Amino acid sequence: MKTLLLKKDEVRRLIGMTEVIGAVEEAYRAFNSDQVEQPDYIGIELPSPRGEIDFKLGYYKANEVISMKASSGGFIDNPTAHGVPNGMATIFLFDARSGALVCVMDGSLILGLRTGASGAVSVKALARKDARKVTSVETGNQARMQIRAINEIMQIEEIHAWDNNRDTLFKYKTDIESEYGIPVIVANSKKEAVEQADILITTTRGKGSLVEADWVKTGTHIVAIGTDQRGKQELDPEIFRNAKIVVDSIAQCAEKGETWHPLNKNIIAKDDIHGEIGEVLLGRKPGRESDDEITIFDSTGMAIQDNTTASKIYQNAIANNVGTFFQFFE
Amino acid sequence: MKTLLLKKDEVRRLIGMTEVIGAVEEAYRAFNSDQVEQPDYIGIELPSPRGEIDFKLGYYKANEVISMKASSGGFIDNPTAHGVPNGMATIFLFDARSGALVCVMDGSLILGLRTGASGAVSVKALARKDARKVTSVETGNQARMQIRAINEIMQIEEIHAWDNNRDTLFKYKTDIESEYGIPVIVANSKKEAVEQADILITTTRGKGSLVEADWVKTGTHIVAIGTDQRGKQELDPEIFRNAKIVVDSIAQCAEKGETWHPLNKNIIAKDDIHGEIGEVLLGRKPGRESDDEITIFDSTGMAIQDNTTASKIYQNAIANNVGTFFQFFE
């Protein structure tokens, strides 16, 4: 059995954002085509100042790959105490035809990439065709990744940005303008930024103040990224009342996504969720139907996105002779 | 982050049975000392002629190691179709202080070794001090492993062996006699073999006929290895009625071990289980109290056994400069 080992730098060189967007789109379609098994994840929570380590398993029947992602986060003393980042990730790929471990790759880049790509996939399916203005509420790494991905699939004319932290905000402006040549307008308030949006992207840690319902103009597409566990929240649940709500997984979003909040407050019922993004991509449910709709994409993240993205990286590595083979047994 | 890679041959050279017995004993003690977290395992079942792949997670607080074992089994076409065994295993060790992946080792030998060792640990705690005759009901690989382990901790005078398959049985006799110099008496019937036992080891696939209650003489210690899932069975549940029942994990054994059968038939109640082997090893509960008792050790196997065994192998590798370091990121 030969196992391919891929380092972080190799992973970086082996895949571009366009391919990640394709892989995530494939993941969503597969999820709604009975091609996916994703058991509940398992993990260990460690006492502070450590965080948690989680194991997420996904099986994609069409490509016969089983992926296991081990990811840690919240080990705040790591850089000083152990000389490693406060979160790390490794992805293990198994050939589902034999059970063999075919690849071990560093997974630290994949979460950011596939989450960025998920926003872009939703923009293709749900944003107005004439959308040009993007608003970033909070401006950390994932906000940049969203821009990187959306910039691959449409022309962004200007970005309105808001962040509680002025340093982060101005660094975001400098970086985005130099990297993509898209003008970034620093908003005086979150309200001002939101009011400008054709596409509104929220990537907050989800514990700050919310985006309020009456700031959101008709026709806006909202990409709600930050909320992936109970207790986090980014949006006034009133926004959901008359919006078209599309999620990655109804089971996950109703349980721990942004959608949990309006459900919990009885602002919407489960039946008011329009559907899963895979259903829209497969043409089973309509995407945006008018320029006046407010559309919301609630993303909690799924193991199958790691699976298809890591599989693409693995295929590219094999095709380009990148990586190191290791034989665990003869 | 540097990750140590260990091949099967290196694993084989890095640990002896005595150390595995020590590691398993440590695992049992740890399990009953609030030092262990073992979430439910997750897995994927594949359609025939493929089998399943399981992921078992264990955290040992005292040594701050998190282990994840990926193991596959039942891929019956593997040798011909893919040139790999029908079951494979890999163990991943994470440093719980940082979340870093510190070791990836082939795990194919560890299940056999630690399961063999578990029988020996139970013999130390529960068999009569004057026990000399061991009976093997079925004579496959795990039956040999049990002998290898028990032979480390006591003097076996003779082995009585029975197997439905005469070829397997005679090969077992030849191998055991040449390897350990212990005479193996081929029994004419299972009954005849069982009646001879001071220590009775059952390692059947658990779907054949059972060891009957009136064959088991007083004072016998039974090591019940084969039953680790619902549907398997090796022993007439009547054997449990007046026996001292010791298990690796009450939760697991009551759910899917040999102990499930007498519980299900109301031959015993849960309170009739004497305790977990760790409690006996820690001196919290007595082991054998008289030469007349029939003792049963029901073992379903626990992730923490993989954890302590693999940790010992990892420590030995570091101490002896064995293995290959791979740096997944700088």
Boltz contact constraints between the chains, C-beta under 6 A:
constraints:
  - contact:
      token1: [A, 1]
      token2: [B, 84]
      max_distance: 6.0
  - contact:
      token1: [A, 5]
      token2: [B, 326]
      max_distance: 6.0
  - contact:
      token1: [A, 7]
      token2: [B, 328]
      max_distance: 6.0
  - contact:
      token1: [A, 8]
      token2: [B, 329]
      max_distance: 6.0
  - contact:
      token1: [A, 37]
      token2: [B, 44]
      max_distance: 6.0
  - contact:
      token1: [A, 39]
      token2: [B, 42]
      max_distance: 6.0
  - contact:
      token1: [A, 42]
      token2: [B, 39]
      max_distance: 6.0
  - contact:
      token1: [A, 42]
      token2: [B, 42]
      max_distance: 6.0
  - contact:
      token1: [A, 42]
      token2: [B, 57]
      max_distance: 6.0
  - contact:
      token1: [A, 44]
      token2: [B, 37]
      max_distance: 6.0
  - contact:
      token1: [A, 44]
      token2: [B, 59]
      max_distance: 6.0
  - contact:
      token1: [A, 44]
      token2: [B, 66]
      max_distance: 6.0
  - contact:
      token1: [A, 53]
      token2: [B, 99]
      max_distance: 6.0
  - contact:
      token1: [A, 57]
      token2: [B, 42]
      max_distance: 6.0
  - contact:
      token1: [A, 59]
      token2: [B, 44]
      max_distance: 6.0
  - contact:
      token1: [A, 66]
      token2: [B, 44]
      max_distance: 6.0
  - contact:
      token1: [A, 72]
      token2: [B, 99]
      max_distance: 6.0
  - contact:
      token1: [A, 75]
      token2: [B, 98]
      max_distance: 6.0
  - contact:
      token1: [A, 75]
      token2: [B, 99]
      max_distance: 6.0
  - contact:
      token1: [A, 78]
      token2: [B, 98]
      max_distance: 6.0
  - contact:
      token1: [A, 82]
      token2: [B, 98]
      max_distance: 6.0
  - contact:
      token1: [A, 84]
      token2: [B, 1]
      max_distance: 6.0
  - contact:
      token1: [A, 84]
      token2: [B, 98]
      max_distance: 6.0
  - contact:
      token1: [A, 84]
      token2: [B, 100]
      max_distance: 6.0
  - contact:
      token1: [A, 88]
      token2: [B, 99]
      max_distance: 6.0
  - contact:
      token1: [A, 90]
      token2: [B, 101]
      max_distance: 6.0
  - contact:
      token1: [A, 98]
      token2: [B, 75]
      max_distance: 6.0
  - contact:
      token1: [A, 98]
      token2: [B, 78]
      max_distance: 6.0
  - contact:
      token1: [A, 98]
      token2: [B, 82]
      max_distance: 6.0
  - contact:
      token1: [A, 98]
      token2: [B, 84]
      max_distance: 6.0
  - contact:
      token1: [A, 99]
      token2: [B, 53]
      max_distance: 6.0
  - contact:
      token1: [A, 99]
      token2: [B, 72]
      max_distance: 6.0
  - contact:
      token1: [A, 99]
      token2: [B, 75]
      max_distance: 6.0
  - contact:
      token1: [A, 99]
      token2: [B, 88]
      max_distance: 6.0
  - contact:
      token1: [A, 100]
      token2: [B, 84]
      max_distance: 6.0
  - contact:
      token1: [A, 101]
      token2: [B, 90]
      max_distance: 6.0
  - contact:
      token1: [A, 106]
      token2: [B, 328]
      max_distance: 6.0
  - contact:
      token1: [A, 106]
      token2: [B, 329]
      max_distance: 6.0
  - contact:
      token1: [A, 326]
      token2: [B, 5]
      max_distance: 6.0
  - contact:
      token1: [A, 328]
      token2: [B, 7]
      max_distance: 6.0
  - contact:
      token1: [A, 328]
      token2: [B, 106]
      max_distance: 6.0
  - contact:
      token1: [A, 329]
      token2: [B, 8]
      max_distance: 6.0
  - contact:
      token1: [A, 329]
      token2: [B, 106]
      max_distance: 6.0
